[in-house]
Amino acid sequence: MFIMYALTTHPIYSIPKPTNIPPQDSSDPISYLCAWLALVPQALCVIYVTLIWSTREAEILLMFTGQMGCEALNFMLKRAIKEERPKREFAFVSGRERVVSAETNC
């Protein structure tokens, strides 16, 4: 009993809460669509495995192998390149304002 209490209350074992992630708006239809689109790769894997199991055709197996190879290559390249994400800009500046500000900074 004491061990469970210590594991749940001690700050070393607690899960840190992210502070830099903005709260998600569940009423936004675009975010809802993007959440469903993020599940497309899992659906494709299920479809490929089902087709391979039911038809046993080499073409489907080759397509699935190619897609998994591309995913593996993408995973390795992301780890090898490790480029930082671009900084977020919160102001929308038109092209004319950029030209004017560039001229005044010279």
Residue, then its C-alpha position, 0 to 999 in steps of 0.5 A: m500500500f505504501i509503495m503505491y502511495a509513494l509511486t503516485t505522490h512522489p514528484i520523481y515518479s509523476i508524469p510532467k504536464p506539457t506547458n508549451i502545448p496550447p489547448q485543443d479546440s474540439s469544436d474546430p472542424i478542421s482539427y477534427l478532419c486532421a485527426w481522422l486523416a492521421l489515422v489513414p496509415q493505420a487503415l491502409c495497413v489493415i486494408y493491405v493485410t486483409l487483402i494479402w490474407s484474402t487474395r494472396e497476390a504478389e502485387i499487393l504484397l509488393m505494394f505493402t512492402g514498398q509503402m513500409g520501405c518508404e515509411a522506414l526510409n522516412f523515419m531514418l531520414k528524419r532522425a538523420i537530418k534533425e532540422e528544427r521546426p520554423k519559428r511561429e509568427f503570429a502576425f500576418v504581414s502583407g507583401r507591401e508591409r514587408v517591403v516598406s519595413a525592409e526599406t525603413n530598416c536599411 
